[in-house]
Amino acid sequence: MLKTSLVATTAMLLWAICYPLITLSLPYAPIMLTAFLRAALAGMILIVLAKLLGRSMPKGLTVWIHIIVIGLTATSIGFWGMFYAGSLISPGLATVITNTQPMIAAVFGWYFLDERLSKTSAVGIIAGFIGILIISVETVLVENSQMIVGILYILIAATGVAISNVLLKKLSNKADILYTVGFQLLIGAIPLGLLTVNLPDNYQIPLNLSYLSVLLALALLGTALPYILWFWLMDKAPLYKLNVFSFLTPIFGLILGSVYFSESLSLYQWGGVFIIVVAILWVNKFSKNKTLV
């Protein structure tokens, strides 16, 4: 279905802006403070919006356990790894390495959601990952030693996001989208807030227009909106089909890195981009399960 594909692509584009925005926030505030404010602000906005619209609160112990675990994996672990990685390596490379997530999620989806990959789907996902490796290999070779630590943070974040995607899939059509996303962001913000306790007692959050603009963009465009779109998508197709669209995020990330941070793509990296696009088309055209396009 074309509409679903367009929504998935939009969500990936919105998530791709996060690493450049994190880089822009570094001169203004400690990294974990921005992560905490991003999650808390986005969560509060969504909960207030749900309340104003008269939405029903999530009900049932199982639903709330899922929301709590999603908050701890997607927001606490995901943002922790994402923000620390964003302070160590370039935005384009960070966006690229993040997208090992579809491979991890495919394994979790197979085990926990009984989503059996066909051979053609598995080939497409592997091809997409190969495209990621091709895009990143040159940058890996020229980065300094802190790159290894940055990649480790990203892999931890990707694992957290993969776990949360499985749980979000289980919650689709079982809880209101605004409350679910809003509460998981607020719950996930708590551990991030605890990481800021070592700030000086007299520290004040910077209130200049530049930082507030970056923070609002992270909270609304890079967090609240793509999470809502992603939750909506969970009821439209198998998780592995949705996750293959995640391979678009590094393409968007590298384009943004080229425009704003003077990162450039080599011929090899353009080859990786081509492989990723073919992989997405392959998975959605030849899979036997519910289709996206």
N, C-alpha and C positions, 0 to 999 in steps of 0.2 A: 504494500500500500504506500503510495507516494507521500501522503501526508505524514505517515509514521517515519519514513526515511528523512524527510525534511526536518521533523522535530528532533530526531536523533542527531542529525548533523548540526543543528542549531545548538543543542546542548553541548556537543563537543567543542564548538567554537567558543561558547561562553566559558567552558572550563579551561580552554587554552589561554585565556587572558590572565589567568591567576598568577602564573610564574612571572610574567613581566610586571604585573602589579605588585607582587611581593618584592621584587627587586627595587621598584620605585619607592616602596615604603621604608626600606632599610635606613635611609638617612634620618628619618623622623622619629622612630620608636623602636624599642626592643622587639625582636622577631616574635616572641611568644605573646607579647602584649597585643600585637596586631592580629595574631591568630585567634586569641581569645575574643577580642572585640569583634572580629569578623563573624565568628560563629554566634556569639551572643546577640549581636545586633540583627543578623539575619533571622535567627530563631524568634526573637521578640516580635519582629515585624510580621512574620508569618502567623504567629499565634494571635496577635491583635487583629490581623486581617480575618482569620478564621472566626474569631469571636464576633467581629462586626458583621460578617456574612451569615451568622447563625449556624455555623457548622456543628456537627455532633462530635463530642469528645470521644477519643478512643476508649473502648471498653474491653474488659477482660484481662486477666493476669498475663495470659500468653502474649497478647498484643503488646502490653506494656513492657514485658521482658524483651520482646523483639526490638521495640523502640529504644530501650536502654542500651542493648548490645550494639544496635546500629550506631547510636551516638558515640559509644566508646570506640568502635572500630572505624567508622567512616570519618567522624569528626575529631575525636581525641587522637587516635593513632594516625589517621590520614592527614590531618592538618599539621600535627607535630612533625611527621616526616617531610611533608611538603614544604613547610616554612623553613626548617633547618636546611633542607637541600637547596632551597632557593637562595640561601645566604652563602652557599659554598660553591655552586657550579652555575654555569650560564643558563639563562631561562630556556633557550632552545633545547639544550641537551637535557635539562631537567624534565621538560615536557615529553621528550622522546622516551626516556627511560621509564617514566611513569606508566607507559603503556605496555608494560609487561602484564598489567592487570588483566586483560582479556584472557591470557593464557592461564593465569591462576584461577580466574572465575570460571573458566570452562571446566576445570577439574572439580571445583567445588559444586558447580551446577550439575555435573554428571553424578556426583556422589549424593548430594543432598536434595536435588530437585528431580532426579531421575530423567534428566535431559540427555538423551543418548545422542552423541555426535555421529552423523554419517561420515563416511570416508571423505566425501567431497568437502564437508564443513571443516573437518579436521585439517585437510590440506589447505583450505583457505586461511584458517587461523594461524597455522604454522607459517604459511607464506607471508601473512601480515607481520608476524614476529621477525621473520627474516628481513623484511623491509625496514623494520625498526633498527635491527642490528646494522644494516648497511648505512642507514642515515647517521647513526651515532658513532660508528667505528673511527672515523677520522678525527672527530672531536675528542673521543676518549684518548687517542694517541698523543694529543697535544696538551691536554689538561694537566695541571699539576697534581701533587699527591693528595690534596684535599678532595679530589674528584671521587676517589674510592669511598671515602666516608659519605659524601653526598649521595652517591648511588645507593649505598646501604640504607640511608634514610628513606630514599625514594622507594626501594623495594619493600621496606617495612610498611610504608604508607600504602603502596599498591596492594599488599596483602590485606590490610585493614579494609580498603575499599572493596576488594573482591568479596570478603566475608559479608560486608554490609549489603552488597548487591544481591546476594543469595537471600538474605533476610528480607530485603525490600520486596523481592519477588514473592516471597511467602505472604507478605502483608497486602499485596495488591488486591483491591476491592474489599479489604477487611477493615480498613480504617481510613478516616478522612485524610486526604493528601496534605492539606495545609497544617493540620495539627501534628501529623506524623513527622513531617520534615521539620516543623518548628520545634517540637519537643526534643527530637533527636539532636538538633543543633544546640539547644540550650543545655541538655544533659552532657553532650560531648564537650561543651565549652568549660565545664567545671574543672576537669583535670588540666586543661590548658591554662585556666586562671591560676591554679595552684602553682604552675611553673613560673609565675610572675611574682611570687611572694618575696623574692630576694631583691626586688627593686628598692631603691632608696626611699625612706619614709616621705621625703619631701618631693618625690617625683610627681610630675603633673603630665597628664596626657596632652600631647601637642594638639592645639586647637586651630592651627593654621589651615588655610583653605586647601593647600596642596595635599596635606596628609588626610584631611577629612574627605576629600574627593576620591583619593585612592581607597580609603577604607569603605566608603559607600559603594564604590564600584565592586570591590571584593565581596561585600556582604550581599548586594542585590544582584548584580550581573554575574558574578563569579560563583555565587553560592545559592541564594534563595531560588532564583529563576531556573537554573539548570537542574537543581534537585527536584523541583516540581515537575519539570518536563520529563526527567528520568523516571520518577515514580509513576507518572502517567503512562509511560512507555512499557512499564513492567507487565501490564495486562495485555499488551498488544502482540508480543512475540516471545519466543524462548530467550533466555538470558544470553546464550552464546551468540545469537544473532544480533542482539542489541550491542553486546560488548565488542563485536567486530568493528562497530562504528568508532570505538575508542581509538582505533588506529588512525583516525583522521586528526585527532588532537595534536600529535607532533607536527603534522603538516601545517596546521594553523599556527602552532607555536613557533615553528621555524620561520614562517612568513612574518609573524609579529616581531620575532627576534631580528629578522633582516631589516624591517622597517624602522624599529625603535632602538635597537642595540647594535646595529651594523654587523649582525651575524649573516653569513652568506652560505648558500648551498653550492656544493661542488657537483660535478657531473654524476659522481657516484650517489650522492644524496638524492638527486633528482631521480635516479634509477630506483632508489628505495621508495620514494614517493609513488612512482608508477606501480611498483609491486603491491604497495598497500592498497591503492585504489582498485587494482585488479582483484586483490583478495576479498575486498568488501563486496564487489560485484559478484564474484564467484560464490561466496557463501550464501548470498541472498537469491541468486538465480537457480542454483543447483540443489539447495537443501530441500528435503522432502516435507519438513514440518511447515507450520504456519509461516507465510511469507511476509516480507516487509514491503516489497515493491511489486 
